[in-house]
Amino acid sequence: MKNARWVKLADDLTAEISDGTFPLNSYLPTEMELCAKYNVSRYTVRMALDNLTKLGYIKRWPRLGSKVISLGSKPLISSTSLTQFHHVSETHKRIVNLTTECIVDRTLALQLECEEQLKLLRFSNVLTDPEDKERPIVWTTVYVNAAYSRLPQMAERQPLPLLSALIEKEYGERCSQMTQKVTAVALPDEAARHLLVTPGLPSLRILRHYKSSDNKLLQITESFHPGNRFSLTLSMSNFG
């Protein structure tokens, strides 16, 4: 069965956004101009534009038009396992930002799902794609034991190894377990600023806790991925 005409139009517009025909911050043709160009009805155009809006490519304003707010031409990270996730982390360059110390209050404890009053070192980093002009694809805030004071400098000097590997190398603490929680959220302002996209876009928030074999908390990370730059696929087998 053939796809609906609006699906084909949405695909065509997405391709033109990705290839630069409609650059970032430019406006798409008006609804009537799209009707004439593609020989489709206004209903078809509106369905296609609604789809691009939901995917985060454009934002629409009454009487102003449809503005391109993301060039997301492809999912820049596609992981099917922790092994592949680690491979991505080790091949996409990390850029370290501001480092501060913090005491976990009630609000932060709820956000990070950890105990209160922990003394942590906080820094953020941006992961960039080496195959796409170093475009930022993931923004992460890292929280580690304040005793790991040299970790931010090490992470900056060695932008490819996993942070858990640097912790083990420098402090002798080996990560043996990681838990991960994925939620769909609107992209926060701070993350959007580092990722060079518009705040409020659909995104994935990934909260990870890294622990040692004796259940000691080594690291917490909170990452934000714009929805059109990341996919996570899980394959399962041997069902009874």
Helices and strands as residue ranges (DSSP letters): H 5-18, H 31-38, H 42-54, E 58-61, E 65-68, E 77-79, H 82-91, E 94-103, H 106-112, E 119-129, E 135-145, H 151-157, H 163-171, E 177-186, H 189-195, E 202-211, E 217-226, G 227-229, E 230-232
